[in-house]
Amino acid sequence: MPRVHTSIDIKAPVKKVFSYIEDPKNAPEWLQSMMEVKDVTGTGKGAHYKWAWKMAGIRLNGETERTEDIPNKRIVDKSKGAIQSTWTYNLEPHGDMTHLDLDVDYTIPIPVVGKVAEKFVLRLNEREAEMDAQNLKDRLESEKT
């Protein structure tokens, strides 16, 4: 199973960063491949939502359940559907800054993207994770606390 890891320091309090990430409705604002989030139910552990994701130009649909939610520390989301993945967000406060580690373990839908494109998609996902983290940083640092 491929894994993408990225980390970033965000000049915002951990509570603000956690609260923003915890709300799945915010995902399309900072995850460039997240096309839509809908049918959000619940909050915290057990929250559930449906999504549409674009991978290598192909629309993929699925749903996510939050399996872990430790306020201001950790979120774990498990997705199923066209892509099976586990997103793990670990947050650490450092004064008025937050260090975020994001790990995404996922399966590439080979029948969809093709075996030849697998390595390309892996590299694309790694670069995209770095850009997504930067999008999150830019968005939260530009908002007033």
VEXDRENSE-544230 format. One record per atom (N, C-alpha, C): residue number from 1; atom name; residue in three letters; z, x, y. Coordinates in Angstrom, 1 decimal, always signed. Example, Ala and Ser with C-alpha at 12.3 -4.5 7.8 and 13.67 -1.06 7.14 Angstrom:
residues 2
<1; 'N'; 'ala'; <+7.8; +13.2; -5.7>>
<1; 'CA'; 'ala'; <+7.8; +12.3; -4.5>>
<1; 'C'; 'ala'; <+7.8; +13.2; -3.3>>
<2; 'N'; 'ser'; <+7.1; +12.8; -2.2>>
<2; 'CA'; 'ser'; <+7.1; +13.7; -1.1>>
<2; 'C'; 'ser'; <+7.9; +12.9; +0.0>>
***
This chain:
residues 145
<1; 'N'; 'met'; <+0.0; +0.9; -1.2>>
<1; 'CA'; 'met'; <+0.0; +0.0; +0.0>>
<1; 'C'; 'met'; <+0.0; +0.9; +1.2>>
<2; 'N'; 'pro'; <-1.0; +0.7; +2.1>>
<2; 'CA'; 'pro'; <-1.0; +1.6; +3.3>>
<2; 'C'; 'pro'; <+0.2; +1.2; +4.2>>
<3; 'N'; 'arg'; <+0.6; +2.2; +5.0>>
<3; 'CA'; 'arg'; <+1.7; +2.1; +6.0>>
<3; 'C'; 'arg'; <+1.2; +2.7; +7.3>>
<4; 'N'; 'val'; <+1.5; +1.9; +8.4>>
<4; 'CA'; 'val'; <+1.3; +2.4; +9.7>>
<4; 'C'; 'val'; <+2.7; +2.5; +10.4>>
<5; 'N'; 'his'; <+2.9; +3.7; +11.0>>
<5; 'CA'; 'his'; <+4.2; +3.9; +11.8>>
<5; 'C'; 'his'; <+3.8; +4.3; +13.2>>
<6; 'N'; 'thr'; <+4.6; +3.7; +14.1>>
<6; 'CA'; 'thr'; <+4.5; +4.1; +15.5>>
<6; 'C'; 'thr'; <+5.9; +4.0; +16.1>>
<7; 'N'; 'ser'; <+6.1; +4.8; +17.1>>
<7; 'CA'; 'ser'; <+7.4; +4.7; +17.8>>
<7; 'C'; 'ser'; <+7.1; +4.9; +19.3>>
<8; 'N'; 'ile'; <+8.0; +4.3; +20.1>>
<8; 'CA'; 'ile'; <+7.8; +4.4; +21.6>>
<8; 'C'; 'ile'; <+9.1; +4.2; +22.3>>
<9; 'N'; 'asp'; <+9.3; +4.8; +23.4>>
<9; 'CA'; 'asp'; <+10.5; +4.5; +24.3>>
<9; 'C'; 'asp'; <+10.0; +3.6; +25.4>>
<10; 'N'; 'ile'; <+10.8; +2.6; +25.6>>
<10; 'CA'; 'ile'; <+10.5; +1.5; +26.6>>
<10; 'C'; 'ile'; <+11.6; +1.5; +27.6>>
<11; 'N'; 'lys'; <+11.3; +1.6; +28.9>>
<11; 'CA'; 'lys'; <+12.3; +1.6; +30.0>>
<11; 'C'; 'lys'; <+12.7; +0.1; +30.2>>
<12; 'N'; 'ala'; <+13.4; -0.4; +29.3>>
<12; 'CA'; 'ala'; <+14.0; -1.8; +29.4>>
<12; 'C'; 'ala'; <+15.2; -1.9; +28.5>>
<13; 'N'; 'pro'; <+16.1; -2.7; +28.8>>
<13; 'CA'; 'pro'; <+17.3; -2.9; +27.9>>
<13; 'C'; 'pro'; <+16.9; -3.4; +26.5>>
<14; 'N'; 'val'; <+17.6; -3.0; +25.5>>
<14; 'CA'; 'val'; <+17.3; -3.4; +24.2>>
<14; 'C'; 'val'; <+17.3; -4.9; +24.0>>
<15; 'N'; 'lys'; <+18.2; -5.6; +24.7>>
<15; 'CA'; 'lys'; <+18.2; -7.1; +24.6>>
<15; 'C'; 'lys'; <+16.9; -7.7; +25.1>>
<16; 'N'; 'lys'; <+16.3; -7.2; +26.1>>
<16; 'CA'; 'lys'; <+15.0; -7.7; +26.6>>
<16; 'C'; 'lys'; <+13.9; -7.4; +25.6>>
<17; 'N'; 'val'; <+13.9; -6.2; +25.1>>
<17; 'CA'; 'val'; <+12.8; -5.8; +24.1>>
<17; 'C'; 'val'; <+12.9; -6.6; +22.9>>
<18; 'N'; 'phe'; <+14.2; -6.8; +22.4>>
<18; 'CA'; 'phe'; <+14.4; -7.5; +21.1>>
<18; 'C'; 'phe'; <+14.0; -9.0; +21.3>>
<19; 'N'; 'ser'; <+14.4; -9.6; +22.4>>
<19; 'CA'; 'ser'; <+14.1; -11.0; +22.7>>
<19; 'C'; 'ser'; <+12.6; -11.2; +22.8>>
<20; 'N'; 'tyr'; <+11.9; -10.3; +23.4>>
<20; 'CA'; 'tyr'; <+10.5; -10.5; +23.5>>
<20; 'C'; 'tyr'; <+9.8; -10.4; +22.2>>
<21; 'N'; 'ile'; <+10.1; -9.4; +21.4>>
<21; 'CA'; 'ile'; <+9.5; -9.2; +20.1>>
<21; 'C'; 'ile'; <+9.9; -10.3; +19.1>>
<22; 'N'; 'glu'; <+11.1; -10.8; +19.2>>
<22; 'CA'; 'glu'; <+11.6; -11.8; +18.3>>
<22; 'C'; 'glu'; <+10.9; -13.2; +18.5>>
<23; 'N'; 'asp'; <+10.3; -13.4; +19.6>>
<23; 'CA'; 'asp'; <+9.5; -14.7; +19.8>>
<23; 'C'; 'asp'; <+8.1; -14.5; +19.4>>
<24; 'N'; 'pro'; <+7.7; -15.0; +18.2>>
<24; 'CA'; 'pro'; <+6.3; -14.8; +17.8>>
<24; 'C'; 'pro'; <+5.2; -15.3; +18.7>>
<25; 'N'; 'lys'; <+5.5; -16.2; +19.6>>
<25; 'CA'; 'lys'; <+4.6; -16.7; +20.6>>
<25; 'C'; 'lys'; <+4.1; -15.6; +21.5>>
<26; 'N'; 'asn'; <+4.9; -14.6; +21.6>>
<26; 'CA'; 'asn'; <+4.5; -13.4; +22.5>>
<26; 'C'; 'asn'; <+3.5; -12.5; +21.8>>
<27; 'N'; 'ala'; <+3.4; -12.6; +20.5>>
<27; 'CA'; 'ala'; <+2.6; -11.6; +19.8>>
<27; 'C'; 'ala'; <+1.2; -11.4; +20.3>>
<28; 'N'; 'pro'; <+0.4; -12.5; +20.6>>
<28; 'CA'; 'pro'; <-0.9; -12.3; +21.1>>
<28; 'C'; 'pro'; <-1.0; -11.6; +22.4>>
<29; 'N'; 'glu'; <+0.1; -11.5; +23.2>>
<29; 'CA'; 'glu'; <+0.1; -10.9; +24.5>>
<29; 'C'; 'glu'; <+0.1; -9.3; +24.3>>
<30; 'N'; 'trp'; <+0.6; -8.8; +23.2>>
<30; 'CA'; 'trp'; <+0.7; -7.4; +23.1>>
<30; 'C'; 'trp'; <+0.0; -6.8; +21.8>>
<31; 'N'; 'leu'; <-0.2; -7.7; +20.8>>
<31; 'CA'; 'leu'; <-0.9; -7.2; +19.6>>
<31; 'C'; 'leu'; <-2.4; -7.6; +19.7>>
<32; 'N'; 'gln'; <-3.2; -6.6; +20.0>>
<32; 'CA'; 'gln'; <-4.6; -6.9; +20.3>>
<32; 'C'; 'gln'; <-5.4; -7.6; +19.2>>
<33; 'N'; 'ser'; <-5.0; -7.5; +18.0>>
<33; 'CA'; 'ser'; <-5.7; -8.2; +16.9>>
<33; 'C'; 'ser'; <-5.2; -9.6; +16.6>>
<34; 'N'; 'met'; <-4.0; -9.9; +17.2>>
<34; 'CA'; 'met'; <-3.5; -11.2; +16.9>>
<34; 'C'; 'met'; <-4.2; -12.3; +17.8>>
<35; 'N'; 'met'; <-5.0; -13.1; +17.1>>
<35; 'CA'; 'met'; <-5.8; -14.0; +17.8>>
<35; 'C'; 'met'; <-5.0; -15.3; +18.2>>
<36; 'N'; 'glu'; <-4.1; -15.7; +17.4>>
<36; 'CA'; 'glu'; <-3.3; -16.9; +17.7>>
<36; 'C'; 'glu'; <-2.1; -17.0; +16.8>>
<37; 'N'; 'val'; <-1.1; -17.6; +17.4>>
<37; 'CA'; 'val'; <+0.2; -17.9; +16.6>>
<37; 'C'; 'val'; <+0.4; -19.4; +16.8>>
<38; 'N'; 'lys'; <+0.7; -20.1; +15.8>>
<38; 'CA'; 'lys'; <+0.9; -21.6; +15.9>>
<38; 'C'; 'lys'; <+1.9; -22.1; +14.9>>
<39; 'N'; 'asp'; <+2.3; -23.3; +15.0>>
<39; 'CA'; 'asp'; <+3.3; -23.9; +14.1>>
<39; 'C'; 'asp'; <+4.5; -23.1; +13.9>>
<40; 'N'; 'val'; <+5.1; -22.6; +15.0>>
<40; 'CA'; 'val'; <+6.3; -21.9; +15.0>>
<40; 'C'; 'val'; <+7.5; -22.8; +14.7>>
<41; 'N'; 'thr'; <+8.3; -22.5; +13.6>>
<41; 'CA'; 'thr'; <+9.5; -23.3; +13.3>>
<41; 'C'; 'thr'; <+10.7; -22.3; +13.2>>
<42; 'N'; 'gly'; <+11.8; -22.7; +13.7>>
<42; 'CA'; 'gly'; <+13.0; -22.0; +13.5>>
<42; 'C'; 'gly'; <+13.1; -20.7; +14.4>>
<43; 'N'; 'thr'; <+14.2; -20.1; +14.5>>
<43; 'CA'; 'thr'; <+14.4; -18.9; +15.2>>
<43; 'C'; 'thr'; <+15.3; -18.0; +14.3>>
<44; 'N'; 'gly'; <+15.3; -16.7; +14.6>>
<44; 'CA'; 'gly'; <+16.1; -15.8; +13.9>>
<44; 'C'; 'gly'; <+15.6; -15.7; +12.4>>
<45; 'N'; 'lys'; <+16.5; -15.3; +11.5>>
<45; 'CA'; 'lys'; <+16.1; -15.2; +10.1>>
<45; 'C'; 'lys'; <+15.7; -16.6; +9.6>>
<46; 'N'; 'gly'; <+14.6; -16.6; +8.9>>
<46; 'CA'; 'gly'; <+14.0; -17.9; +8.4>>
<46; 'C'; 'gly'; <+13.0; -18.5; +9.3>>
<47; 'N'; 'ala'; <+12.8; -17.9; +10.5>>
<47; 'CA'; 'ala'; <+11.7; -18.4; +11.4>>
<47; 'C'; 'ala'; <+10.4; -18.3; +10.6>>
<48; 'N'; 'his'; <+9.5; -19.2; +10.9>>
<48; 'CA'; 'his'; <+8.2; -19.2; +10.2>>
<48; 'C'; 'his'; <+7.1; -19.6; +11.2>>
<49; 'N'; 'tyr'; <+5.9; -19.0; +11.0>>
<49; 'CA'; 'tyr'; <+4.7; -19.3; +11.8>>
<49; 'C'; 'tyr'; <+3.5; -19.0; +11.1>>
<50; 'N'; 'lys'; <+2.4; -19.6; +11.6>>
<50; 'CA'; 'lys'; <+1.0; -19.3; +11.1>>
<50; 'C'; 'lys'; <+0.3; -18.5; +12.1>>
<51; 'N'; 'trp'; <-0.7; -17.7; +11.7>>
<51; 'CA'; 'trp'; <-1.4; -16.8; +12.6>>
<51; 'C'; 'trp'; <-2.8; -16.7; +12.2>>
<52; 'N'; 'ala'; <-3.6; -16.2; +13.1>>
<52; 'CA'; 'ala'; <-5.0; -15.7; +12.9>>
<52; 'C'; 'ala'; <-5.1; -14.3; +13.4>>
<53; 'N'; 'trp'; <-5.6; -13.4; +12.6>>
<53; 'CA'; 'trp'; <-5.6; -11.9; +12.9>>
<53; 'C'; 'trp'; <-7.1; -11.5; +12.8>>
<54; 'N'; 'lys'; <-7.5; -10.6; +13.6>>
<54; 'CA'; 'lys'; <-8.8; -10.0; +13.5>>
<54; 'C'; 'lys'; <-8.8; -8.6; +13.0>>
<55; 'N'; 'met'; <-9.4; -8.3; +11.8>>
<55; 'CA'; 'met'; <-9.4; -7.0; +11.2>>
<55; 'C'; 'met'; <-10.9; -6.6; +11.1>>
<56; 'N'; 'ala'; <-11.3; -5.5; +11.7>>
<56; 'CA'; 'ala'; <-12.6; -5.0; +11.6>>
<56; 'C'; 'ala'; <-13.6; -6.2; +12.0>>
<57; 'N'; 'gly'; <-13.2; -7.0; +13.0>>
<57; 'CA'; 'gly'; <-14.1; -8.0; +13.4>>
<57; 'C'; 'gly'; <-14.1; -9.3; +12.6>>
<58; 'N'; 'ile'; <-13.3; -9.4; +11.6>>
<58; 'CA'; 'ile'; <-13.2; -10.5; +10.7>>
<58; 'C'; 'ile'; <-11.9; -11.3; +10.9>>
<59; 'N'; 'arg'; <-12.1; -12.6; +11.0>>
<59; 'CA'; 'arg'; <-10.9; -13.5; +11.2>>
<59; 'C'; 'arg'; <-10.2; -13.7; +9.9>>
<60; 'N'; 'leu'; <-8.9; -13.4; +9.9>>
<60; 'CA'; 'leu'; <-8.1; -13.6; +8.7>>
<60; 'C'; 'leu'; <-6.9; -14.5; +9.1>>
<61; 'N'; 'asn'; <-6.5; -15.4; +8.2>>
<61; 'CA'; 'asn'; <-5.4; -16.4; +8.5>>
<61; 'C'; 'asn'; <-4.3; -16.1; +7.5>>
<62; 'N'; 'gly'; <-3.1; -16.5; +8.0>>
<62; 'CA'; 'gly'; <-1.9; -16.3; +7.1>>
<62; 'C'; 'gly'; <-0.7; -16.9; +7.8>>
<63; 'N'; 'glu'; <+0.4; -16.6; +7.2>>
<63; 'CA'; 'glu'; <+1.7; -17.1; +7.7>>
<63; 'C'; 'glu'; <+2.8; -16.1; +7.5>>
<64; 'N'; 'thr'; <+3.8; -16.2; +8.3>>
<64; 'CA'; 'thr'; <+4.9; -15.2; +8.3>>
<64; 'C'; 'thr'; <+6.2; -15.8; +8.3>>
<65; 'N'; 'glu'; <+7.1; -15.2; +7.5>>
<65; 'CA'; 'glu'; <+8.5; -15.6; +7.5>>
<65; 'C'; 'glu'; <+9.4; -14.5; +7.9>>
<66; 'N'; 'arg'; <+10.3; -14.7; +8.8>>
<66; 'CA'; 'arg'; <+11.3; -13.7; +9.2>>
<66; 'C'; 'arg'; <+12.4; -13.6; +8.1>>
<67; 'N'; 'thr'; <+12.5; -12.4; +7.5>>
<67; 'CA'; 'thr'; <+13.4; -12.2; +6.4>>
<67; 'C'; 'thr'; <+14.7; -11.5; +6.9>>
<68; 'N'; 'glu'; <+14.6; -10.9; +8.0>>
<68; 'CA'; 'glu'; <+15.8; -10.2; +8.6>>
<68; 'C'; 'glu'; <+15.8; -10.3; +10.1>>
<69; 'N'; 'asp'; <+16.9; -10.5; +10.7>>
<69; 'CA'; 'asp'; <+17.0; -10.6; +12.1>>
<69; 'C'; 'asp'; <+18.4; -10.2; +12.6>>
<70; 'N'; 'ile'; <+18.6; -9.0; +12.9>>
<70; 'CA'; 'ile'; <+19.9; -8.5; +13.4>>
<70; 'C'; 'ile'; <+19.7; -8.2; +14.9>>
<71; 'N'; 'pro'; <+20.4; -9.1; +15.7>>
<71; 'CA'; 'pro'; <+20.2; -9.1; +17.1>>
<71; 'C'; 'pro'; <+20.3; -7.7; +17.7>>
<72; 'N'; 'asn'; <+19.3; -7.4; +18.5>>
<72; 'CA'; 'asn'; <+19.2; -6.1; +19.2>>
<72; 'C'; 'asn'; <+19.1; -4.9; +18.4>>
<73; 'N'; 'lys'; <+18.8; -5.0; +17.1>>
<73; 'CA'; 'lys'; <+18.7; -3.9; +16.2>>
<73; 'C'; 'lys'; <+17.5; -3.9; +15.3>>
<74; 'N'; 'arg'; <+17.2; -5.0; +14.6>>
<74; 'CA'; 'arg'; <+16.2; -5.0; +13.5>>
<74; 'C'; 'arg'; <+15.6; -6.3; +13.3>>
<75; 'N'; 'ile'; <+14.3; -6.4; +13.1>>
<75; 'CA'; 'ile'; <+13.6; -7.6; +12.7>>
<75; 'C'; 'ile'; <+12.7; -7.2; +11.5>>
<76; 'N'; 'val'; <+12.6; -8.0; +10.5>>
<76; 'CA'; 'val'; <+11.7; -7.8; +9.4>>
<76; 'C'; 'val'; <+10.9; -9.1; +9.2>>
<77; 'N'; 'asp'; <+9.6; -9.0; +9.3>>
<77; 'CA'; 'asp'; <+8.7; -10.2; +9.1>>
<77; 'C'; 'asp'; <+7.8; -9.9; +7.9>>
<78; 'N'; 'lys'; <+7.7; -10.9; +7.0>>
<78; 'CA'; 'lys'; <+6.9; -10.8; +5.8>>
<78; 'C'; 'lys'; <+5.7; -11.8; +5.9>>
<79; 'N'; 'ser'; <+4.5; -11.3; +5.8>>
<79; 'CA'; 'ser'; <+3.3; -12.1; +5.9>>
<79; 'C'; 'ser'; <+2.6; -12.3; +4.6>>
<80; 'N'; 'lys'; <+2.0; -13.4; +4.5>>
<80; 'CA'; 'lys'; <+1.1; -13.6; +3.3>>
<80; 'C'; 'lys'; <-0.1; -14.4; +3.8>>
<81; 'N'; 'gly'; <-1.1; -14.4; +2.9>>
<81; 'CA'; 'gly'; <-2.4; -15.0; +3.3>>
<81; 'C'; 'gly'; <-3.5; -14.0; +3.0>>
<82; 'N'; 'ala'; <-4.4; -13.9; +3.9>>
<82; 'CA'; 'ala'; <-5.5; -13.0; +3.8>>
<82; 'C'; 'ala'; <-5.0; -11.5; +3.8>>
<83; 'N'; 'ile'; <-4.0; -11.3; +4.6>>
<83; 'CA'; 'ile'; <-3.3; -10.0; +4.6>>
<83; 'C'; 'ile'; <-1.9; -10.2; +4.2>>
<84; 'N'; 'gln'; <-1.4; -9.4; +3.3>>
<84; 'CA'; 'gln'; <+0.0; -9.3; +2.9>>
<84; 'C'; 'gln'; <+0.6; -8.1; +3.6>>
<85; 'N'; 'ser'; <+1.7; -8.4; +4.4>>
<85; 'CA'; 'ser'; <+2.3; -7.2; +5.1>>
<85; 'C'; 'ser'; <+3.8; -7.5; +5.4>>
<86; 'N'; 'thr'; <+4.4; -6.4; +5.7>>
<86; 'CA'; 'thr'; <+5.8; -6.4; +6.1>>
<86; 'C'; 'thr'; <+5.9; -5.6; +7.4>>
<87; 'N'; 'trp'; <+6.4; -6.2; +8.4>>
<87; 'CA'; 'trp'; <+6.5; -5.6; +9.7>>
<87; 'C'; 'trp'; <+8.0; -5.4; +9.9>>
<88; 'N'; 'thr'; <+8.4; -4.1; +10.1>>
<88; 'CA'; 'thr'; <+9.8; -3.8; +10.4>>
<88; 'C'; 'thr'; <+10.0; -3.1; +11.7>>
<89; 'N'; 'tyr'; <+10.7; -3.8; +12.6>>
<89; 'CA'; 'tyr'; <+11.0; -3.3; +13.9>>
<89; 'C'; 'tyr'; <+12.4; -2.8; +13.9>>
<90; 'N'; 'asn'; <+12.7; -1.5; +14.3>>
<90; 'CA'; 'asn'; <+14.0; -1.0; +14.5>>
<90; 'C'; 'asn'; <+14.1; -0.6; +15.9>>
<91; 'N'; 'leu'; <+15.2; -1.1; +16.6>>
<91; 'CA'; 'leu'; <+15.4; -0.8; +18.0>>
<91; 'C'; 'leu'; <+16.7; -0.1; +18.2>>
<92; 'N'; 'glu'; <+16.7; +0.9; +19.0>>
<92; 'CA'; 'glu'; <+18.0; +1.7; +19.4>>
<92; 'C'; 'glu'; <+18.1; +1.7; +20.9>>
<93; 'N'; 'pro'; <+19.3; +1.3; +21.4>>
<93; 'CA'; 'pro'; <+19.5; +1.4; +22.8>>
<93; 'C'; 'pro'; <+19.8; +2.9; +23.2>>
<94; 'N'; 'his'; <+19.2; +3.3; +24.4>>
<94; 'CA'; 'his'; <+19.6; +4.6; +24.9>>
<94; 'C'; 'his'; <+19.7; +4.4; +26.4>>
<95; 'N'; 'gly'; <+20.9; +4.0; +26.8>>
<95; 'CA'; 'gly'; <+21.1; +3.7; +28.2>>
<95; 'C'; 'gly'; <+20.3; +2.5; +28.6>>
<96; 'N'; 'asp'; <+19.5; +2.6; +29.7>>
<96; 'CA'; 'asp'; <+18.6; +1.5; +30.1>>
<96; 'C'; 'asp'; <+17.2; +1.6; +29.4>>
<97; 'N'; 'met'; <+17.1; +2.4; +28.4>>
<97; 'CA'; 'met'; <+15.9; +2.5; +27.6>>
<97; 'C'; 'met'; <+16.1; +2.0; +26.2>>
<98; 'N'; 'thr'; <+15.0; +1.6; +25.5>>
<98; 'CA'; 'thr'; <+15.0; +1.2; +24.1>>
<98; 'C'; 'thr'; <+14.0; +2.1; +23.4>>
<99; 'N'; 'his'; <+14.5; +2.6; +22.2>>
<99; 'CA'; 'his'; <+13.6; +3.3; +21.3>>
<99; 'C'; 'his'; <+13.2; +2.3; +20.2>>
<100; 'N'; 'leu'; <+11.9; +2.1; +20.1>>
<100; 'CA'; 'leu'; <+11.3; +1.2; +19.1>>
<100; 'C'; 'leu'; <+10.6; +2.0; +18.0>>
<101; 'N'; 'asp'; <+11.0; +1.8; +16.8>>
<101; 'CA'; 'asp'; <+10.2; +2.2; +15.6>>
<101; 'C'; 'asp'; <+9.6; +1.0; +14.9>>
<102; 'N'; 'leu'; <+8.3; +1.0; +14.7>>
<102; 'CA'; 'leu'; <+7.6; +0.0; +14.1>>
<102; 'C'; 'leu'; <+6.9; +0.5; +12.8>>
<103; 'N'; 'asp'; <+7.2; -0.1; +11.7>>
<103; 'CA'; 'asp'; <+6.5; +0.2; +10.4>>
<103; 'C'; 'asp'; <+5.8; -1.0; +9.9>>
<104; 'N'; 'val'; <+4.6; -0.9; +9.5>>
<104; 'CA'; 'val'; <+3.8; -2.0; +9.0>>
<104; 'C'; 'val'; <+3.3; -1.5; +7.6>>
<105; 'N'; 'asp'; <+3.8; -2.2; +6.6>>
<105; 'CA'; 'asp'; <+3.2; -2.0; +5.2>>
<105; 'C'; 'asp'; <+2.3; -3.1; +4.9>>
<106; 'N'; 'tyr'; <+1.1; -2.9; +4.5>>
<106; 'CA'; 'tyr'; <+0.1; -4.0; +4.3>>
<106; 'C'; 'tyr'; <-0.9; -3.7; +3.2>>
<107; 'N'; 'thr'; <-1.6; -4.7; +2.8>>
<107; 'CA'; 'thr'; <-2.7; -4.6; +1.9>>
<107; 'C'; 'thr'; <-4.0; -4.9; +2.7>>
<108; 'N'; 'ile'; <-5.0; -4.1; +2.4>>
<108; 'CA'; 'ile'; <-6.3; -4.3; +3.0>>
<108; 'C'; 'ile'; <-7.0; -5.3; +2.1>>
<109; 'N'; 'pro'; <-7.5; -6.4; +2.6>>
<109; 'CA'; 'pro'; <-8.3; -7.3; +1.8>>
<109; 'C'; 'pro'; <-9.7; -6.7; +1.4>>
<110; 'N'; 'ile'; <-9.7; -5.9; +0.4>>
<110; 'CA'; 'ile'; <-10.9; -5.2; +0.0>>
<110; 'C'; 'ile'; <-12.1; -6.1; -0.1>>
<111; 'N'; 'pro'; <-12.0; -7.3; -0.8>>
<111; 'CA'; 'pro'; <-13.2; -8.1; -0.9>>
<111; 'C'; 'pro'; <-13.7; -8.5; +0.5>>
<112; 'N'; 'val'; <-12.8; -8.6; +1.5>>
<112; 'CA'; 'val'; <-13.3; -9.0; +2.8>>
<112; 'C'; 'val'; <-13.9; -7.8; +3.6>>
<113; 'N'; 'val'; <-13.3; -6.6; +3.6>>
<113; 'CA'; 'val'; <-13.8; -5.5; +4.4>>
<113; 'C'; 'val'; <-14.7; -4.6; +3.6>>
<114; 'N'; 'gly'; <-14.6; -4.6; +2.3>>
<114; 'CA'; 'gly'; <-15.4; -3.7; +1.4>>
<114; 'C'; 'gly'; <-14.7; -2.4; +1.2>>
<115; 'N'; 'lys'; <-14.9; -1.9; +0.0>>
<115; 'CA'; 'lys'; <-14.3; -0.6; -0.4>>
<115; 'C'; 'lys'; <-14.8; +0.5; +0.5>>
<116; 'N'; 'val'; <-16.0; +0.5; +0.9>>
<116; 'CA'; 'val'; <-16.5; +1.6; +1.8>>
<116; 'C'; 'val'; <-15.8; +1.7; +3.1>>
<117; 'N'; 'ala'; <-15.5; +0.5; +3.6>>
<117; 'CA'; 'ala'; <-14.8; +0.4; +5.0>>
<117; 'C'; 'ala'; <-13.3; +0.6; +4.9>>
<118; 'N'; 'glu'; <-12.7; +0.8; +3.8>>
<118; 'CA'; 'glu'; <-11.3; +0.9; +3.7>>
<118; 'C'; 'glu'; <-10.7; +2.0; +4.5>>
<119; 'N'; 'lys'; <-11.3; +3.2; +4.4>>
<119; 'CA'; 'lys'; <-10.8; +4.4; +5.2>>
<119; 'C'; 'lys'; <-10.9; +4.2; +6.7>>
<120; 'N'; 'phe'; <-12.1; +3.6; +7.0>>
<120; 'CA'; 'phe'; <-12.3; +3.3; +8.4>>
<120; 'C'; 'phe'; <-11.2; +2.3; +9.0>>
<121; 'N'; 'val'; <-10.9; +1.3; +8.2>>
<121; 'CA'; 'val'; <-9.9; +0.3; +8.6>>
<121; 'C'; 'val'; <-8.5; +0.9; +8.7>>
<122; 'N'; 'leu'; <-8.2; +1.8; +7.8>>
<122; 'CA'; 'leu'; <-6.9; +2.5; +7.8>>
<122; 'C'; 'leu'; <-6.8; +3.2; +9.1>>
<123; 'N'; 'arg'; <-7.8; +4.0; +9.5>>
<123; 'CA'; 'arg'; <-7.7; +4.8; +10.8>>
<123; 'C'; 'arg'; <-7.7; +3.8; +12.0>>
<124; 'N'; 'leu'; <-8.5; +2.8; +11.9>>
<124; 'CA'; 'leu'; <-8.5; +1.8; +13.0>>
<124; 'C'; 'leu'; <-7.1; +1.2; +13.2>>
<125; 'N'; 'asn'; <-6.5; +0.8; +12.1>>
<125; 'CA'; 'asn'; <-5.1; +0.2; +12.2>>
<125; 'C'; 'asn'; <-4.1; +1.2; +12.8>>
<126; 'N'; 'glu'; <-4.2; +2.4; +12.4>>
<126; 'CA'; 'glu'; <-3.3; +3.4; +13.0>>
<126; 'C'; 'glu'; <-3.4; +3.6; +14.5>>
<127; 'N'; 'arg'; <-4.7; +3.7; +14.9>>
<127; 'CA'; 'arg'; <-4.9; +3.8; +16.4>>
<127; 'C'; 'arg'; <-4.5; +2.5; +17.1>>
<128; 'N'; 'glu'; <-4.7; +1.4; +16.5>>
<128; 'CA'; 'glu'; <-4.4; +0.1; +17.1>>
<128; 'C'; 'glu'; <-2.9; -0.1; +17.2>>
<129; 'N'; 'ala'; <-2.1; +0.4; +16.2>>
<129; 'CA'; 'ala'; <-0.6; +0.3; +16.3>>
<129; 'C'; 'ala'; <-0.1; +1.1; +17.5>>
<130; 'N'; 'glu'; <-0.7; +2.2; +17.8>>
<130; 'CA'; 'glu'; <-0.3; +3.0; +18.9>>
<130; 'C'; 'glu'; <-0.6; +2.3; +20.2>>
<131; 'N'; 'met'; <-1.8; +1.7; +20.3>>
<131; 'CA'; 'met'; <-2.2; +0.9; +21.5>>
<131; 'C'; 'met'; <-1.3; -0.3; +21.6>>
<132; 'N'; 'asp'; <-1.0; -1.0; +20.6>>
<132; 'CA'; 'asp'; <-0.1; -2.1; +20.6>>
<132; 'C'; 'asp'; <+1.3; -1.8; +21.2>>
<133; 'N'; 'ala'; <+1.8; -0.7; +20.7>>
<133; 'CA'; 'ala'; <+3.1; -0.2; +21.2>>
<133; 'C'; 'ala'; <+3.1; +0.1; +22.7>>
<134; 'N'; 'gln'; <+2.0; +0.7; +23.1>>
<134; 'CA'; 'gln'; <+1.8; +1.0; +24.6>>
<134; 'C'; 'gln'; <+1.6; -0.3; +25.3>>
<135; 'N'; 'asn'; <+0.9; -1.3; +24.8>>
<135; 'CA'; 'asn'; <+0.8; -2.6; +25.4>>
<135; 'C'; 'asn'; <+2.2; -3.3; +25.6>>
<136; 'N'; 'leu'; <+3.0; -3.2; +24.6>>
<136; 'CA'; 'leu'; <+4.4; -3.7; +24.7>>
<136; 'C'; 'leu'; <+5.2; -3.0; +25.8>>
<137; 'N'; 'lys'; <+5.1; -1.7; +25.8>>
<137; 'CA'; 'lys'; <+5.8; -0.9; +26.8>>
<137; 'C'; 'lys'; <+5.3; -1.3; +28.2>>
<138; 'N'; 'asp'; <+4.0; -1.3; +28.4>>
<138; 'CA'; 'asp'; <+3.5; -1.7; +29.7>>
<138; 'C'; 'asp'; <+3.9; -3.0; +30.2>>
<139; 'N'; 'arg'; <+3.9; -4.0; +29.2>>
<139; 'CA'; 'arg'; <+4.2; -5.4; +29.6>>
<139; 'C'; 'arg'; <+5.7; -5.5; +30.0>>
<140; 'N'; 'leu'; <+6.6; -4.9; +29.2>>
<140; 'CA'; 'leu'; <+8.0; -5.0; +29.4>>
<140; 'C'; 'leu'; <+8.5; -4.2; +30.6>>
<141; 'N'; 'glu'; <+7.9; -3.0; +30.8>>
<141; 'CA'; 'glu'; <+8.3; -2.2; +31.9>>
<141; 'C'; 'glu'; <+7.8; -2.8; +33.3>>
<142; 'N'; 'ser'; <+6.7; -3.6; +33.2>>
<142; 'CA'; 'ser'; <+6.2; -4.1; +34.5>>
<142; 'C'; 'ser'; <+7.0; -5.4; +34.9>>
<143; 'N'; 'glu'; <+7.7; -6.1; +33.9>>
<143; 'CA'; 'glu'; <+8.4; -7.3; +34.2>>
<143; 'C'; 'glu'; <+9.8; -6.9; +34.8>>
<144; 'N'; 'lys'; <+10.3; -7.7; +35.6>>
<144; 'CA'; 'lys'; <+11.6; -7.5; +36.2>>
<144; 'C'; 'lys'; <+12.7; -7.9; +35.1>>
<145; 'N'; 'thr'; <+13.7; -7.1; +35.0>>
<145; 'CA'; 'thr'; <+14.8; -7.4; +34.0>>
<145; 'C'; 'thr'; <+15.5; -8.6; +34.3>>
***
